[in-house]
């Protein structure tokens, strides 16, 4: 079993995990966009089985969109912080 410290200190996982999160975030955004675009066919399928009582489709699209944005934002913020630190260190010189 891989320990959390091993995963945290291994450079392979340090590169792999953000890539997986970015791909997952883009996939969630794409999935929510696809569901929103073809919503009529999904609504008819949900209505056929009486599953659209609680606005299931809307909740699915919103959850996918928010999940995708949060995965992307988690990986973009550290990049922006690093650029800001580099900018501030070069500004003083």
MDAnalysis code that builds the backbone (N, CA, C; Angstrom):
import MDAnalysis as mda
import numpy as np

u = mda.Universe.empty(279, n_residues=93, atom_resindex=np.repeat(np.arange(93), 3), trajectory=True)
u.add_TopologyAttr("name", ["N", "CA", "C"] * 93)
u.add_TopologyAttr("resid", np.arange(1, 94))
u.add_TopologyAttr("resname", ["UNK", "UNK", "UNK", "UNK", "UNK", "UNK", "UNK", "UNK", "UNK", "UNK", "UNK", "UNK", "UNK", "UNK", "UNK", "UNK", "UNK", "UNK", "UNK", "UNK", "UNK", "UNK", "UNK", "UNK", "UNK", "UNK", "UNK", "UNK", "UNK", "UNK", "UNK", "UNK", "UNK", "UNK", "UNK", "UNK", "UNK", "UNK", "UNK", "UNK", "UNK", "UNK", "UNK", "UNK", "UNK", "UNK", "UNK", "UNK", "UNK", "UNK", "UNK", "UNK", "UNK", "UNK", "UNK", "UNK", "UNK", "UNK", "UNK", "UNK", "UNK", "UNK", "UNK", "UNK", "UNK", "UNK", "UNK", "UNK", "UNK", "UNK", "UNK", "UNK", "UNK", "UNK", "UNK", "UNK", "UNK", "UNK", "UNK", "UNK", "UNK", "UNK", "UNK", "UNK", "UNK", "UNK", "UNK", "UNK", "UNK", "UNK", "UNK", "UNK", "UNK"])
u.atoms.positions = np.array([
    [0.845, -1.182, 0.000],
    [0.000, 0.000, 0.000],
    [0.890, 1.245, 0.000],
    [0.514, 2.204, -0.804],
    [1.283, 3.439, -0.887],
    [0.883, 4.375, 0.247],
    [1.877, 4.844, 0.972],
    [1.589, 5.770, 2.066],
    [1.419, 7.187, 1.506],
    [0.675, 8.033, 2.210],
    [0.492, 9.413, 1.741],
    [1.807, 10.187, 1.639],
    [2.769, 9.908, 2.524],
    [4.048, 10.623, 2.442],
    [4.831, 10.186, 1.214],
    [4.728, 8.909, 0.846],
    [5.407, 8.431, -0.356],
    [4.838, 9.111, -1.595],
    [3.523, 9.198, -1.645],
    [2.874, 9.840, -2.787],
    [3.235, 11.324, -2.840],
    [3.281, 11.958, -1.679],
    [3.571, 13.394, -1.623],
    [5.014, 13.699, -2.022],
    [5.940, 12.819, -1.689],
    [7.356, 13.064, -1.951],
    [7.845, 12.498, -3.274],
    [7.034, 11.725, -3.952],
    [7.440, 11.129, -5.215],
    [7.182, 12.114, -6.355],
    [8.213, 12.476, -7.130],
    [8.014, 13.457, -8.200],
    [7.080, 12.964, -9.306],
    [6.997, 11.654, -9.502],
    [6.091, 11.124, -10.521],
    [4.646, 11.437, -10.173],
    [4.270, 11.204, -8.923],
    [2.903, 11.490, -8.492],
    [2.651, 12.997, -8.418],
    [3.722, 13.755, -8.141],
    [3.592, 15.201, -8.085],
    [3.193, 15.773, -9.445],
    [3.607, 15.123, -10.512],
    [3.248, 15.545, -11.869],
    [1.953, 14.882, -12.323],
    [1.775, 13.612, -11.981],
    [0.641, 12.838, -12.481],
    [-0.695, 13.297, -11.901],
    [-0.744, 13.555, -10.610],
    [-2.015, 13.897, -9.976],
    [-2.620, 15.199, -10.511],
    [-1.856, 16.278, -10.684],
    [-2.474, 17.466, -11.288],
    [-2.950, 17.240, -12.717],
    [-2.230, 16.434, -13.473],
    [-2.659, 16.138, -14.846],
    [-3.980, 15.377, -14.832],
    [-4.101, 14.409, -13.943],
    [-5.347, 13.654, -13.828],
    [-6.491, 14.565, -13.391],
    [-6.214, 15.485, -12.464],
    [-7.256, 16.411, -12.021],
    [-7.678, 17.358, -13.138],
    [-6.745, 17.834, -13.923],
    [-7.085, 18.729, -15.038],
    [-7.908, 17.992, -16.075],
    [-7.520, 16.768, -16.410],
    [-8.280, 15.976, -17.385],
    [-9.675, 15.670, -16.853],
    [-9.768, 15.338, -15.567],
    [-11.081, 15.073, -14.967],
    [-11.953, 16.325, -14.965],
    [-11.354, 17.468, -14.675],
    [-12.103, 18.725, -14.687],
    [-12.631, 19.060, -16.069],
    [-11.782, 18.891, -17.086],
    [-12.228, 19.137, -18.457],
    [-13.306, 18.146, -18.881],
    [-13.166, 16.902, -18.441],
    [-14.182, 15.894, -18.773],
    [-15.518, 16.227, -18.121],
    [-15.488, 16.674, -16.870],
    [-16.736, 17.058, -16.199],
    [-17.384, 18.265, -16.871],
    [-16.566, 19.247, -17.263],
    [-17.121, 20.404, -17.972],
    [-17.716, 19.989, -19.314],
    [-17.019, 19.114, -20.023],
    [-17.538, 18.622, -21.304],
    [-18.808, 17.815, -21.139],
    [-18.852, 16.992, -20.108],
    [-20.044, 16.186, -19.855],
    [-21.238, 17.061, -19.501],
    [-21.018, 18.052, -18.648],
    [-22.137, 18.917, -18.285],
    [-22.600, 19.749, -19.480],
    [-21.676, 20.164, -20.334],
    [-22.065, 20.905, -21.547],
    [-22.840, 20.006, -22.501],
    [-22.399, 18.775, -22.667],
    [-23.094, 17.833, -23.556],
    [-24.505, 17.536, -23.054],
    [-24.639, 17.343, -21.766],
    [-25.960, 17.080, -21.191],
    [-26.858, 18.306, -21.348],
    [-26.281, 19.502, -21.148],
    [-27.087, 20.715, -21.290],
    [-27.526, 20.929, -22.732],
    [-26.654, 20.620, -23.696],
    [-26.986, 20.815, -25.116],
    [-28.058, 19.839, -25.561],
    [-27.922, 18.584, -25.174],
    [-28.889, 17.566, -25.590],
    [-29.884, 17.276, -24.469],
    [-30.278, 18.301, -23.764],
    [-31.150, 18.138, -22.605],
    [-32.502, 17.549, -22.925],
    [-33.046, 17.842, -24.097],
    [-34.402, 17.357, -24.405],
    [-34.460, 15.836, -24.461],
    [-33.431, 15.209, -25.037],
    [-33.444, 13.743, -25.094],
    [-33.255, 13.138, -23.703],
    [-32.434, 13.770, -22.872],
    [-32.252, 13.279, -21.512],
    [-33.526, 13.464, -20.687],
    [-34.207, 14.591, -20.872],
    [-35.450, 14.836, -20.134],
    [-36.512, 13.825, -20.529],
    [-36.612, 13.508, -21.816],
    [-37.604, 12.512, -22.229],
    [-37.286, 11.141, -21.647],
    [-35.998, 10.796, -21.569],
    [-35.617, 9.512, -20.966],
    [-35.927, 9.503, -19.472],
    [-35.666, 10.620, -18.790],
    [-35.971, 10.686, -17.359],
    [-37.475, 10.654, -17.114],
    [-38.240, 11.329, -17.970],
    [-39.690, 11.344, -17.802],
    [-40.308, 9.977, -18.084],
    [-39.688, 9.209, -18.962],
    [-40.214, 7.881, -19.280],
    [-40.210, 6.982, -18.048],
    [-39.234, 7.165, -17.181],
    [-39.142, 6.362, -15.962],
    [-39.558, 7.135, -14.720],
    [-40.179, 8.286, -14.916],
    [-40.689, 9.113, -13.818],
    [-39.573, 9.503, -12.839],
    [-38.417, 9.888, -13.385],
    [-37.273, 10.249, -12.551],
    [-36.985, 11.749, -12.553],
    [-37.809, 12.531, -13.224],
    [-37.511, 13.949, -13.356],
    [-38.324, 14.804, -12.382],
    [-38.689, 14.252, -11.265],
    [-39.499, 14.984, -10.297],
    [-38.719, 16.120, -9.644],
    [-37.471, 15.905, -9.333],
    [-36.686, 16.856, -8.553],
    [-35.677, 17.611, -9.404],
    [-36.014, 17.860, -10.654],
    [-35.103, 18.563, -11.573],
    [-33.741, 17.880, -11.627],
    [-33.747, 16.593, -11.842],
    [-32.532, 15.790, -11.834],
    [-31.524, 16.262, -12.868],
    [-31.992, 16.582, -14.054],
    [-31.086, 16.989, -15.121],
    [-30.369, 18.294, -14.773],
    [-31.094, 19.238, -14.247],
    [-30.492, 20.519, -13.871],
    [-29.443, 20.331, -12.788],
    [-29.756, 19.524, -11.797],
    [-28.797, 19.268, -10.724],
    [-27.557, 18.554, -11.232],
    [-27.732, 17.641, -12.185],
    [-26.600, 16.921, -12.758],
    [-25.687, 17.859, -13.531],
    [-26.264, 18.745, -14.318],
    [-25.472, 19.702, -15.085],
    [-24.724, 20.652, -14.154],
    [-25.404, 21.170, -13.148],
    [-24.769, 22.105, -12.222],
    [-23.660, 21.415, -11.424],
    [-23.904, 20.194, -10.961],
    [-22.882, 19.468, -10.193],
    [-21.654, 19.181, -11.054],
    [-21.868, 18.786, -12.300],
    [-20.740, 18.540, -13.202],
    [-19.950, 19.798, -13.490],
    [-20.649, 20.897, -13.693],
    [-19.992, 22.166, -13.989],
    [-19.173, 22.653, -12.801],
    [-19.763, 22.636, -11.618],
    [-19.049, 23.095, -10.417],
    [-17.878, 22.166, -10.102],
    [-18.076, 20.869, -10.261],
    [-16.984, 19.926, -10.020],
    [-15.825, 20.139, -10.979],
    [-16.143, 20.351, -12.243],
    [-15.090, 20.598, -13.232],
    [-14.338, 21.878, -12.956],
    [-15.058, 22.926, -12.622],
    [-14.391, 24.202, -12.317],
    [-13.517, 24.104, -11.081],
    [-13.991, 23.385, -10.066],
    [-13.194, 23.294, -8.836],
    [-11.927, 22.470, -9.060],
    [-11.998, 21.423, -9.873],
    [-10.788, 20.653, -10.173],
    [-9.782, 21.479, -10.957],
    [-10.269, 22.262, -11.911],
    [-9.365, 23.115, -12.682],
    [-8.785, 24.234, -11.820],
    [-9.618, 24.845, -11.000],
    [-9.156, 25.952, -10.168],
    [-8.120, 25.496, -9.146],
    [-8.253, 24.278, -8.657],
    [-7.294, 23.763, -7.682],
    [-5.898, 23.658, -8.279],
    [-5.805, 23.481, -9.588],
    [-4.502, 23.356, -10.226],
    [-4.015, 24.655, -10.846],
    [-4.887, 25.587, -11.117],
    [-4.476, 26.851, -11.721],
    [-3.994, 27.830, -10.654],
    [-4.601, 27.823, -9.484],
    [-4.215, 28.765, -8.426],
    [-2.751, 28.634, -8.017],
    [-2.197, 27.423, -7.802],
    [-0.766, 27.355, -7.462],
    [0.131, 27.917, -8.572],
    [-0.271, 27.755, -9.815],
    [0.523, 28.310, -10.909],
    [0.522, 29.834, -10.856],
    [-0.620, 30.426, -10.573],
    [-0.704, 31.876, -10.468],
    [0.089, 32.393, -9.277],
    [0.060, 31.665, -8.155],
    [0.827, 32.075, -6.980],
    [2.325, 32.059, -7.273],
    [2.779, 31.044, -8.008],
    [4.204, 30.954, -8.357],
    [4.596, 32.096, -9.278],
    [3.761, 32.420, -10.259],
    [4.067, 33.540, -11.149],
    [4.107, 34.856, -10.378],
    [3.212, 35.016, -9.419],
    [3.186, 36.234, -8.613],
    [4.454, 36.354, -7.777],
    [4.903, 35.247, -7.192],
    [6.142, 35.261, -6.417],
    [7.340, 35.590, -7.305],
    [7.385, 35.005, -8.500],
    [8.472, 35.304, -9.424],
    [8.462, 36.776, -9.834],
    [7.285, 37.306, -10.094],
    [7.164, 38.706, -10.482],
    [7.629, 39.623, -9.359],
    [7.223, 39.330, -8.129],
    [7.612, 40.172, -7.003],
    [9.111, 40.081, -6.712],
    [9.706, 38.900, -6.900],
    [11.143, 38.772, -6.650],
    [11.945, 39.486, -7.728],
    [11.469, 39.502, -8.972],
    [12.179, 40.197, -10.053],
    [11.961, 41.709, -9.998],
    [10.885, 42.139, -9.416],
    [10.565, 43.562, -9.334],
    [11.548, 44.318, -8.433],
    [12.005, 43.647, -7.396],
    [12.914, 44.289, -6.459],
    [14.331, 44.431, -6.996],
    [14.651, 43.750, -8.051],
    [16.037, 43.779, -8.573],
    [16.261, 44.918, -9.530],
])
